[in-house]
Structures are given as structure tokens and as C-alpha cells.
Amino acid sequence: MYIPQGILYLPTLALWITLVGAMINREGPVVIVPVGLGAATGVAMAVMNLPWLLVPVVVLWVAGLVVMIRNQRTTAR
């Protein structure tokens, strides 16, 4: 299966933006660890052109976002 290289960079870019945002907002390790792991996996995926790593990258990104949103909602109450 051939996936263009540019498409592999998009989830990696989203993860790095999320990681920087989480670090600026001083989120805890519950958010930063999965997002950081996803960002590192995304870099490996893009550099080595391993499209099967797209699934764990997206899963880690969504997990980090869900935890970050849940933490923000709890502190807003």
C-alpha cells in the first residue's frame, strides 16, 4: 500500500502542535507522555515511511486530546 509521504507528516505535525500546547498549558504527565510518545512514533513513521504506524499515532493523539479536554472541563467546574 502506497501512502504519499506528505500525508504521513500531517498527523505528526498535529501531534507536535498538541505537545507544544500541552507544555505551554503545563499539563501533567498523563497528557504529555502519550502525546510525546505519539510524536516520536510519528517522526519514526514519517522518516522510515512506515504507514502502518499511522494507526498508533492517531490513537495516541486522540487519547492525549481526550485527557486534556477532560482535565480542562474538570478544572472549569
N, C-alpha and C positions, 0 to 999 in steps of 0.2 A: 504494500500500500504506500503510495507516494503522497506526502503532505508537503506543500511548499514551505520552505524554510521560514518565510515571513509569518506564517500562521503560528508557528511554534514560538515565536518571540512575543506574541500578544499576551498569552496567559502569564508569561514570565514578567513582562512589563507590569501587568496588573498586580502581580504578587509583590514586586518591588515597591510599587506605589503604595500598596496596602501596608507593607512593612514599614516604610518611612512614616506613614500616617500613624501607625500604631506606636512607633517610637516617639514621635512628636507628642502624642497624647498621653504618653507614659503608661501604656497598657502593661499589664502584668505578663509574666512568662506563659500564662495559659493562652495568650493570644500570639505573642511574639515567637514562641517555639514552633508551632505548626506553620505559621506564615513564613518564618525563616527557613524551615526545612523545605517548604514548598518552593521558595525562591531558589534555594540551592539545587533542588531537583529540576526546576525549570531551566536553570543555566546549563545543567548537565544534559537535559533533553535537547536544548537548542544547539549546544556545541557539538554533541555527538550525533545529532539528527536521529533521535530515538522517539518516534511518535507515540509509542505505546506508553511512554511516561506522561502523556498528556492527561490521562485519567487521574493518577495520584496528584498531579499538580493542581488540577481543578478542584479535586476533593479537599485538599489541604487549604486552598484559597477560600472555598466556601465555608469550611469549618472555622477558619480564623475570623471570617466576616461575621458568622453567626454568633460566635462567642463575644466578639467585640460589640455587636449590636445589643446582645443580651446584657452585657456589663453596663453599657450606656443607659439602657432602659431601667436597670435596677437602681443606678445612682440618681436618675432623674426623678424617681418617686419619692 
